[in-house]
Amino acid sequence: MRKFILAACLLVIALHSGFAQDYFGNPSASVFNFCFNGNGELLAVPAGNRIDVWNIRQHEIVTTLPEVHTKPILAIDYSKSGKYIVSGGEDSTLIVWNVVSRQPSRKMKVHEGMILCAKFSPDDSLIVSGSSGNDLVISSTFSGKTLHILKGHKGDVTDIKFLDTNIIASCSADGCIFLWNTATGAEINHWQAHHNWIRELSVNPGKTLMLSCSDDGTLKAWDIADLKQIKLKWQQKVSKNWLTTVDLLDGNAFACSGHDRKVSIIYSYGKYTSRAETYVTKVRFVVGTEKLQLIIATLGRGIYQIDAKDMKYSE
């Protein structure tokens, strides 16, 4: 009953602020992660132990993947083809979902710790997952076979990005970024990027620039054109608190947020800012629209969409 009253109160607040229609699901939920399909029209959102898939344009649930996980979902990704979703979390189980049948096509126990991140390769053939056990595992999407176990990080593996099918970047609580060859499992390079947790990486479409965000409140931009000679292009102190998420739209614009609750879209010529009601776990630009919009996930205030025109602009 108390949860119902709290949700109703938050909905009234949302209606008053004009953003009620922009919420995806329970406005009092804690949402740790979400993902888009290939064209950006569908949004997969963990809701407790299940997954709701929303049509962003129509703002309605188009399918729900049932509660197979026994504990909260922390990691989720859509395959580029749109046929599969992978999820993992506190129950240490990696599940590959058939989106059409809405049923698991495979369940895998490849980590001992919590699964904190999981990503499909661009051709759907591989899944790379990272855990609180400090390791990464490369698995076959279709057979479920473990192909490689990658060890090198000395802390929780918090994010993974594919640079192409054969190369991934990973980051960790140890402040390091590693580059790996997915075909061989060999390390390509690694460096101490921060001296605190790195929460997320973001890479530009040309795969030449990578941003890292950290609990030290800084963003760093890395020139990754030569994977053997990584160069720091710039760094910026964005927050006095943990910086938990960053999304690079192109070489000139990115969005970021974290535990200071300030959501920012930063361009070379100015920035848009807004303040969330609580800690922000993830921000992503909405693609396939002429409007500049963000999806924002939070701890305790759900997941919602906001337009840049509703944010404060400054030069």
Summary of the structure (lengths in Angstrom):
residues: 315
radius of gyration: 18.6
end to end distance: 46.4
largest distance: 57.7
contacts: 1082
relative contact order: 0.11
helix: 7%
strand: 51%
